Amino acid sequence: MNISLFSNIMHRVLFEISSQGVTWNLFKTHQSMQNSF
């Protein structure tokens, strides 16, 4: 799978969810995922 495509999808998902006010926990989770690569 294309890493940049995956990253774009993740950022889109985070952006969509941010309007619901739960973005911070997901952002930290996303950072943790990146650190594990």
Z-matrix of the N, CA and C atoms (Angstrom, degrees):
N
C 1 1.455
C 2 1.525 1 110.04
N 3 1.307 2 115.27 1 141.66
C 4 1.465 3 120.49 2 -178.80
C 5 1.528 4 109.87 3 -70.39
N 6 1.340 5 116.12 4 120.54
C 7 1.463 6 120.77 5 -176.43
C 8 1.531 7 111.37 6 -62.79
N 9 1.322 8 117.52 7 -41.00
C 10 1.465 9 119.63 8 -178.89
C 11 1.532 10 110.54 9 -66.20
N 12 1.337 11 116.62 10 -36.79
C 13 1.461 12 120.18 11 176.57
C 14 1.523 13 110.03 12 -64.15
N 15 1.327 14 116.37 13 -45.48
C 16 1.462 15 121.06 14 177.32
C 17 1.524 16 110.75 15 -58.08
N 18 1.330 17 116.46 16 -43.75
C 19 1.463 18 121.14 17 179.40
C 20 1.527 19 110.69 18 -62.46
N 21 1.324 20 116.60 19 -42.66
C 22 1.463 21 120.41 20 178.65
C 23 1.524 22 111.12 21 -61.96
N 24 1.331 23 116.53 22 -41.75
C 25 1.463 24 120.61 23 178.56
C 26 1.522 25 110.32 24 -63.69
N 27 1.336 26 116.26 25 -44.77
C 28 1.460 27 120.15 26 179.78
C 29 1.523 28 111.01 27 -59.83
N 30 1.341 29 116.46 28 -45.26
C 31 1.456 30 119.63 29 -179.92
C 32 1.525 31 111.12 30 -65.03
N 33 1.321 32 116.95 31 -37.02
C 34 1.463 33 120.20 32 176.83
C 35 1.525 34 110.78 33 -62.98
N 36 1.330 35 115.43 34 -44.86
C 37 1.467 36 120.05 35 179.51
C 38 1.526 37 110.61 36 -62.07
N 39 1.335 38 116.20 37 -45.20
C 40 1.464 39 119.86 38 178.93
C 41 1.524 40 111.09 39 -61.93
N 42 1.322 41 116.36 40 -39.90
C 43 1.461 42 120.40 41 179.43
C 44 1.523 43 111.01 42 -64.90
N 45 1.326 44 117.06 43 -43.05
C 46 1.464 45 121.50 44 179.31
C 47 1.521 46 110.77 45 -62.20
N 48 1.326 47 116.56 46 -43.46
C 49 1.464 48 121.31 47 -176.15
C 50 1.524 49 111.48 48 -74.65
N 51 1.333 50 117.10 49 -26.01
C 52 1.468 51 120.54 50 -176.31
C 53 1.528 52 111.38 51 -58.05
N 54 1.331 53 117.06 52 -29.08
C 55 1.458 54 120.59 53 179.52
C 56 1.529 55 111.35 54 -68.22
N 57 1.331 56 116.49 55 -14.27
C 58 1.459 57 120.78 56 178.75
C 59 1.530 58 111.66 57 -97.68
N 60 1.332 59 117.23 58 0.19
C 61 1.452 60 121.56 59 170.75
C 62 1.515 61 115.55 60 82.82
N 63 1.334 62 118.01 61 16.17
C 64 1.466 63 119.23 62 -179.56
C 65 1.520 64 111.15 63 -118.66
N 66 1.335 65 116.24 64 24.06
C 67 1.461 66 120.39 65 -172.06
C 68 1.523 67 113.39 66 -70.13
N 69 1.334 68 118.40 67 -30.03
C 70 1.460 69 119.78 68 -170.44
C 71 1.520 70 112.02 69 -65.43
N 72 1.336 71 117.39 70 -46.23
C 73 1.459 72 119.84 71 178.81
C 74 1.525 73 111.28 72 -62.34
N 75 1.323 74 117.01 73 -40.33
C 76 1.459 75 119.92 74 178.83
C 77 1.524 76 110.77 75 -67.64
N 78 1.321 77 116.61 76 -36.18
C 79 1.458 78 119.72 77 177.97
C 80 1.520 79 110.31 78 -62.58
N 81 1.326 80 117.05 79 -44.85
C 82 1.460 81 120.47 80 178.66
C 83 1.525 82 110.40 81 -63.15
N 84 1.329 83 116.57 82 -39.04
C 85 1.464 84 120.73 83 177.58
C 86 1.525 85 110.21 84 -63.02
N 87 1.337 86 116.56 85 -42.41
C 88 1.457 87 121.96 86 178.97
C 89 1.527 88 110.23 87 -61.72
N 90 1.327 89 117.22 88 -43.61
C 91 1.460 90 120.99 89 177.85
C 92 1.526 91 110.42 90 -61.58
N 93 1.316 92 117.24 91 -40.87
C 94 1.465 93 121.08 92 178.92
C 95 1.525 94 110.53 93 -63.17
N 96 1.332 95 116.43 94 -40.26
C 97 1.458 96 120.80 95 178.17
C 98 1.525 97 110.55 96 -62.46
N 99 1.330 98 117.17 97 -43.76
C 100 1.461 99 120.72 98 179.93
C 101 1.522 100 110.42 99 -63.40
N 102 1.337 101 116.60 100 -39.89
C 103 1.456 102 120.26 101 -178.64
C 104 1.523 103 111.51 102 -65.32
N 105 1.333 104 117.66 103 -27.38
C 106 1.466 105 120.84 104 -177.22
C 107 1.526 106 112.33 105 -79.27
N 108 1.345 107 117.34 106 -12.28
C 109 1.472 108 119.29 107 -179.88
C 110 1.520 109 110.92 108 -80.29
